Amino acid sequence: MPEYLVLVAPSANRVYADAAPLLVEAEARVVASALAGPDVSVLRTVLAGVDYVQVQVLEDTQGRGLRALSNLSATHAIFQREGELLRPVPLARMERYPSDLLTIQKYRGKTNEQWTRLVLNVTAAAARRPERWLDGGLVVLDPMCGRGTTLNLAMSCGYDVIGVDLDRQDYEAYGAFIKTWLRQHRLKHTVSEGALRISGENRGRRLELQAAATKDAFKTGDLQQVTYLSTDTTALDGLLKSASVDLIVTDTPYGVQHGSHGDRLSRRPLELLATALPGWTRILRAGGAVGLSYNRHVAPQDELADLLRANGLECVQGPGYDDLRHRVDASIDRDLIVARKA
Ligand SMILES: C[S@@+](CC[C@H](N)C(=O)[O-])C[C@H]1O[C@@H](n2cnc3c(N)ncnc32)[C@H](O)[C@@H]1O
């Protein structure tokens, strides 16, 4: 059985860099068991002082297995083990756009890009049809998207994406960034923006854009649709259709003064989630999954799980899911909880 070693990417963030090898190991377990069953061997290992995640991939699923490994949140390179030697394997990344789409924006309160990717990957793997993760074509909602880390990531994976945030400054900053970025990279796109009015009532602002990675893709209509609604995520009725998204992923407010002005909007994340979840669940398709990144100090795991179940969702468990918890700083003990709609 071919054995691959995933070299873990160095992270710009020191705290995250320390946790990254363990997190990639857990992420690889979740993804491997969703795509190939629980018997795939995934192990963290150190070779010549360097961290790797070692994965045995079944011969008949090799192409798909390598594509999955290429798209883990912190894959830097992949090698096939041949006796004592490591042979480099070409990566098969999903990225449609230059990687600076995700890295240029720097601001207080930005969710770490590698963690955002892990949240998206694990949530996609938890859906009823996990194979859709690698095929593009998913519709993703980040109902508290800030300045759009998830929007940029989902777009680069070839998904359609909708973001919602109440903070007008975040909305303006994202709009200014994405329009400039698309222009500077000479990527064909269309933009439409204006007031968000439903039945004569003003509910905020909306930005809708369509973009394609190449001119040919634009011509043939192979587009990514990005929508940003600047409105309250607890009141989405009439704004987004029922059963219209495949995945909901978000980094919930940490409930602490941590540089994110967003946290001033909600000091009590559980109360916010209790109000928002009925609307979010309505928008999710059957078989779709929700992944919430949260701070255990302000949102105990069992209370969050009860809340998800009370909204008719089934918490997803299995190899890897219990190993995603990590310390960000003294006030943030971060974890991910994932649930599926029957
Ligand atoms: C942890 S931040 C998300 C950061 C984002 N992932 C990024 O990288 O930019 C949480 C977000 O929740 C938003 N938020 C809090 N309460 C909200 C509400 N009622 N409706 C919409 N957004 C809300 C805040 O404005 C903040 O941007």
Ligand as a Chemical Component Dictionary entry (heavy atoms), coordinates in Angstrom:
data_LIG
# 
_chem_comp.id                   LIG 
_chem_comp.type                 NON-POLYMER 
_chem_comp.pdbx_formal_charge   0 
_chem_comp.three_letter_code    LIG 
# 
loop_
_chem_comp_atom.comp_id 
_chem_comp_atom.atom_id 
_chem_comp_atom.alt_atom_id 
_chem_comp_atom.type_symbol 
_chem_comp_atom.charge 
_chem_comp_atom.model_Cartn_x 
_chem_comp_atom.model_Cartn_y 
_chem_comp_atom.model_Cartn_z 
_chem_comp_atom.pdbx_ordinal 
LIG C1  C1  C 0  -14.691 35.894 15.052 1  
LIG S1  S1  S 1  -15.384 37.132 14.024 2  
LIG C2  C2  C 0  -15.275 36.418 12.390 3  
LIG C3  C3  C 0  -14.008 36.819 11.674 4  
LIG C4  C4  C 0  -13.953 36.333 10.236 5  
LIG N1  N1  N 0  -13.885 34.903 10.165 6  
LIG C5  C5  C 0  -12.743 36.960 9.517  7  
LIG O1  O1  O 0  -11.734 36.259 9.327  8  
LIG O2  O2  O -1 -12.804 38.138 9.174  9  
LIG C6  C6  C 0  -17.095 37.037 14.403 10 
LIG C7  C7  C 0  -17.975 37.960 13.597 11 
LIG O3  O3  O 0  -19.334 37.847 14.057 12 
LIG C8  C8  C 0  -19.972 39.046 13.694 13 
LIG N2  N2  N 0  -21.277 39.139 14.393 14 
LIG C9  C9  C 0  -21.518 39.206 15.728 15 
LIG N3  N3  N 0  -22.844 39.303 15.950 16 
LIG C10 C10 C 0  -23.462 39.305 14.739 17 
LIG C11 C11 C 0  -24.814 39.378 14.305 18 
LIG N4  N4  N 0  -25.819 39.450 15.172 19 
LIG N5  N5  N 0  -25.066 39.348 12.975 20 
LIG C12 C12 C 0  -24.059 39.248 12.076 21 
LIG N6  N6  N 0  -22.756 39.182 12.431 22 
LIG C13 C13 C 0  -22.454 39.207 13.736 23 
LIG C14 C14 C 0  -18.972 40.104 14.104 24 
LIG O4  O4  O 0  -19.215 41.346 13.456 25 
LIG C15 C15 C 0  -17.639 39.440 13.701 26 
LIG O5  O5  O 0  -17.197 39.915 12.460 27 
# 
loop_
_chem_comp_bond.comp_id 
_chem_comp_bond.atom_id_1 
_chem_comp_bond.atom_id_2 
_chem_comp_bond.value_order 
_chem_comp_bond.pdbx_ordinal 
LIG C1  S1  SING 1  
LIG S1  C2  SING 2  
LIG S1  C6  SING 3  
LIG C2  C3  SING 4  
LIG C3  C4  SING 5  
LIG C4  N1  SING 6  
LIG C4  C5  SING 7  
LIG C5  O1  DOUB 8  
LIG C5  O2  SING 9  
LIG C6  C7  SING 10 
LIG C7  O3  SING 11 
LIG C7  C15 SING 12 
LIG O3  C8  SING 13 
LIG C8  N2  SING 14 
LIG C8  C14 SING 15 
LIG N2  C9  SING 16 
LIG N2  C13 SING 17 
LIG C9  N3  DOUB 18 
LIG N3  C10 SING 19 
LIG C10 C11 SING 20 
LIG C10 C13 DOUB 21 
LIG C11 N4  SING 22 
LIG C11 N5  DOUB 23 
LIG N5  C12 SING 24 
LIG C12 N6  DOUB 25 
LIG N6  C13 SING 26 
LIG C14 O4  SING 27 
LIG C14 C15 SING 28 
LIG C15 O5  SING 29 
# 
